[in-house]
Amino acid sequence: MIEKTKDIFENNGNEASNILMNQRIRRGMAILAISNQIQKVDSQTYIVKSQAGNGTYTVIKNKNQWICSCPDYQKTQTDCKHIHAIKLKQTWDNSSEILDTYKELNEKAMCKYCGSENIERHGVRYNKNGMKQRYLCRDCNKRFVVNDGFSKMKYDPEIITQALDLYFKGLSLRKVKDHFEQFLSKRIHHTTILNWIQKYTLIIDAYVKNFKPELSPIWHVDEMMIKTGGKWSWLWHTMDRDTRFIVANMISNSRYIGDAQRLMQLAKQQIQENPEVIVTDGLHAYIKAIDREFPTKEEHNTQHVRCADEIHPSNNYRVERLHNTIREREKIMRGMQNNNTAKIIMDGFKDYYNYLRPHMALDNKTPAKHAGVDLELDRKKIKNLIKQSAGITPC
């Protein structure tokens, strides 16, 4: 069973989906998908928790045959869901593709017409990108396919998410295009890739704004120059000290008091709490901007720490390190078309930095996870984040 399953998943994804249509295998994967459900006693004996909460069952391997103490096995003498959970675990230890396929087959959905959750699977639909599950709503009696964020897209979701990942890791649009042409023999125009970035940045950014991270009481604020439309503009960032979470960003054509004040307003809207300390560089605009947004008459005063030089004990190196990363990215782009395009791309970089990019200083966790926002994106992070943003949550 184990070797057969490995071969199927390595050679044919559709056959893998067909195997998981077996109800006992699917239920076994449901056990495996939840942590701490299986306890290994020795190489031949496992303890599996009951899904109904009625205790545990013992699974033993005896002369190449698996035996389970559950009623299903005792009645049918065939592999039950607990035995399948053990077999799949042994396979999954060497391949995470099984769990990915299972999760794609088990997406929580609701009717796109009436919003009801009283739905059932009603066959499948095949297109050039593979198999799509079709549903029937028992309330309005309409059939539909769930929009997983990639509906009506010409290219496979794997291609789209690879393009986004390569771009935010530092490749230019034309280098991403060249990558697909060389290794996948797919000719994709660089403007198509830019359209994907703009589309999915708007979807993801609208979704992640609903989360409130648990941040420290210290914010770091700084600005840097970028080129948009052939002219210099200012990119502003507010970053949390402990989690490195980017609280807010914005682009302006100047760096006056009103610009700095608008950045403070954006940060307050996102966190809905006043910080105890705001650390900035020596820009004078921050003094009045912080005083206006965080007046000293309030119960919780906000202290403003200005560090005009790098040797100051409360220096602003965290957000300056972020700007060095952005500078590497912006150098490849050689400027952006206008402020609107720059804002979308920088929002995409912010979400990638917060929710997808592991940080070495945070024990290889993302800033969001370190701030208590764990979206459980697993291996295919961008694809799963887009699905969640479109309203689909893998089980």
N, C-alpha and C positions, 0 to 999 in steps of 0.2 A: 504493500500500500504506500509506504513512505517513498520508495524509489520511483514508483509510478507517478505519484503526485509531484515529485520534484521534476521529472521529465516533462510532464504536462505543463507545469507553470513556466519552465524554461523555454519550451518550444511553441506553445500555443495557448494564448490567453483565453480564447473562446472556449476551448475544452476545459480550461480551469474553471470558467464560469459555470459550465455545465455540471462539473463535479460538485460545485457548491450548491447546485439546485437540489441535491439530495438533502432532505430535511434533517436527518440525524447529523450529517456532516456540518450543515449550517448551524445547528444548535450546539454542536461541539465547538465550532469557531466562536459562537457567542460566549461560551464559557471561557475560552482562551483569551478573548478580547478584554475581559475584566481581570484586573490584577488580583493576586493572592487567592485565586480560586483553586489552584492545583498545588499540592504539597508532595514533594518527592521524598519517599521513605528510603528506597534504594533503587538500583537500576531496573528492578522487576516489579516494584510496588509503588503505587501512587494513591493519595487521598484526594478526592475531588468533592468540593462543596456542592450541595444540592441547590439548584436554581430556585426552588420553591422555598428554600430556607428550612428544610426538614432534616438538617443534619448533614452527614457526609456519606460518600460511597467509596469503597475500596476497589481499585483496579489492579489486577495482578496479571503478569505475563507468565504463562505456564506452558513450556514446550512450544514456543512460537505461536501460542494462542492466548488472546487477551480475554480475561474473565472479569465481569463487574458484578457487584453485589446489588445493583439497582433492580427494581421490578421489571423494567423493560427488557433487560438482558435475560433475567431469569425466565421470562415468559417466551421470548422469541429466540433466544440463543444466537442472536446476531449482534454485530457491533452496535452498541448504543452510543448516545451522544458523549458520554463520559470517556468511552474508549476512543472515539474519534478525536476528542479534545487532546488526549495523550499523544495519539499518533501525529496529529497536526502540530502539536508543540515540538515534537522531535524533529519534524520537517522544518518548522518555522524557525528553529534555532539557527538554521543555515540559510533561510530565505524568507525575507519579509514580504515578498510578493503575494503570498497567500492571504495575509491579513489585509493588505491593501485591496485585493480583489473582493474579499468578503465585505469590507466597509463600503465599497462602491455598490455592492448589491443590496446593501441595507441602509438606504438613505431615508431619513425621516422626511415626510412630505405632507403637503396639504393641497386641497383642490385649488387650482389656479382660478376657477370661476366663482366659487361660493365661499372659499376659505375653510371648508369643512375638513376635519381630520378623519372622517369616517370613509376611508378609501380602502381599496384592495388592489392587488396586482392583477392586471388584465392583459396578459400576453406581453410580447416585446415587439419593438420596431427596430429594423435594421437600416442603417445608412452607411455612408462611406467611412465614417469614423468608428463603426462597430455597432454593438447592441445597446439599445436604450430601453429601459423598463417603461411599459405603459401602465397607467393606473385607471381605475374606474371609481368615480365618486358615487357612493350609495345614496347620497342626499339629492343631488341634482342630475344624476344618471349620465354625466358627461365623461368622456375619456380624455386623457391628457398625458403628456410627457413632462416631467418636472424640468424646469429651467435651472440647470446647475451652474449657470454663469457662462456657459459656452454654447448656448442655443443659437442656431442659425449662423455659426461661425464656419468659415470654409475649411479651416485647418484644425487638426487634431488638438485637443487640450494639452497634450504633452508638448507639442511644438510651441504653442503659445506660452505656456509656463516656462519652458526652457528659454525662450527669447527674453522674457521678463527677468529671469534669474541672471542670465548672462549680461544683460544690459546693466542691471543694478550692481553687478559684481565688477563692472568697470569697462566692458567692451563697448565700442561705439556701435551705432546702428548698422553701419556698413560692415563692420567686423562680425556682428551677429549674423547678418545676411550671408557673408562669406562662409561662416561656420556651417550653416544649413546646406549651402550649395556643395561644400566639399564632402561633408560626412553623411548627409542624408539625401543628397541629390534633389533638393527642393529649392526652387528659385522663388524667393520671397522678397518683394521690394522693400527697401529700408523704410519707406513711408508707411507701409503696412505695419511694420514692427512698432513705429512711433504711434500709430493709431491704437494698437493694442495697449501700449503703455498708458496712453491718455485715458482710454476707456476703463481699464481695470484699476487704475489709480483712483479715479472718481468713485468707483464702486466700493473698493476696499476702504478708502478714507472715510466715506460716509458711514461704513459699518463700525470701524474701530473707534470712532468718536463716541460711541455709546458706552465705552468702558472707562471706568475711573480707576487709574492705577494708584497703588499705595506708595506715596513718595516721601522723601525726607523733607524737613522744613527749610532746606537750603536750595535756592535756585542759582544757576549760573547763566548769565546773559551776555551775548556778544554779537557783533555784526561783522560781515565781510563783504568785499566788493566782488561782483560777478558781472559778466557782460550779457546784456539782453538787447537784441535789435541793434547791435553795433555800438551801444552806449553803456556806460557803467551804471549799475544799480547796486542796491544794498540788500543783502540777504541776512535776516535776523533770526536768532535762535534763542530759546529758553530751554535749559537742560537741568534735570534734577541731579543733585550731587551724588547720591549714593547709588542709584540705579542706572544712571546715564540715560534715562528716558527723556526723549525730546518732547517737551511739554507743548511747545508752540513754535511756529515759524511763519515768516512773512517776507515779502519783497517790496521794496519802496525805491523811489527815485532820489530820495534824500535821507538824511539822518538827523532830522530836527527833533524837538521835544515831542511834537505830535506823533511822529513815527515811532519813537520809543514807547510812548504812552499806549499806542494801538497794540504793540506787542504785549504789553502787560495785560491789556484787556483780553486778548486772545488766550493768554495763559490762565487768567482767572476764570474765563468761561469754561475751559476744559477741566480744571481741577476743582473749581468752586470752593477753594480755601485760600487764605492768605498765607504766604510763607513767612517764616521768622526772619530769614536773612536772604538778601539778594546780592550776589557778587557780580560786579561789572568791571570793565576796564575804566580808563580815565575820561571817557566821553562825558562832557558836561550835560548833554541832553538827558542822561539818565537821572540826574539829581532831581530835576523838577518833575520828570515823568513818574518816578517812583513816589515822590511826595504827593502828587495829584491822585494817583491810583491807590495808594496805601497811606492815607493821612494819619498823622501821629495821634490824633484825637480818638481814634478807634481803640477798642478794648485790647485787641491783639496788634501791637505795634510791629512793623516790619523794619528791620535794621538794614541799611544800605552800606555795603562794604565796597569801597572803590580801591582797586589795586592798579596804580598807574605804572608799575614796573613789574618785571618778571620775578624779582626776588622777594616780593611781598609774601608774607606767610599765608595769606588767604588768596593766592593767585588764581587766575581764571583758566588754568591749563586744560581742564576737562572739556569745556566747550571749544577752546582753541584747537584741541586735538581733533574734535569733530570737524572743524573747519578745514584742517589739513586733509582729512579724508575727502571732504567735498571738493577741495581744490584739485585733488588728483582726478576726481570724476569730471569736474568742469573743464579741466585742461584737455581731456580727450574730446569733449563736445565742442571745444573752441567757441564757446558762447551759445546763447539760445535765441530763438527767433524774436520773442517778445516777452513781456512780463507775465502774460497769461500762460504761455507755454512753460516758462520757467517755474511758475507757481505749481503747475500740475506735476512737473518732473520732480521738483523738490519735495512736494507732498508724497510722491511715490517713494523717493529716497528715504524720507522720514519714516514712513510705514515699514519699509524694508528694514531700516535700521532698528526700529523699535520691536518689531514682531517676528522677523525672519532671520536676522543676522546675529549669530552667537558672538558674545563679547568675551575675550580672554580674561579681562579683569573681573568678570562676573562668573567665573568658573564655567565658561562656555555656555552660559545661559543667555537668552535674549534679554534686553532691558525690560520688556513687558513681563516676561516670566519672573524676573527678579523683583518686579513691582507688584506681583500677585495676580497678574492677568495671564493665565495659562489657557490658551485656546485649543490645546491638544491637537496640534497640526500634524504630528508624527513626521513621516519621512517626506512625503510630497507636500511640502509646506505651502508653496504658493498656490498649488491647485486646490488644496483643502481650504485655504484662506478665502479664495475666490468663491468656492462652494458655500462656505459659511456666510460670506457677504451677500450671496444671492438668496439666502434663506434656507440652504440645505445643510443639515448637520449630519455627518457620517456617524453611525452608531458606534 
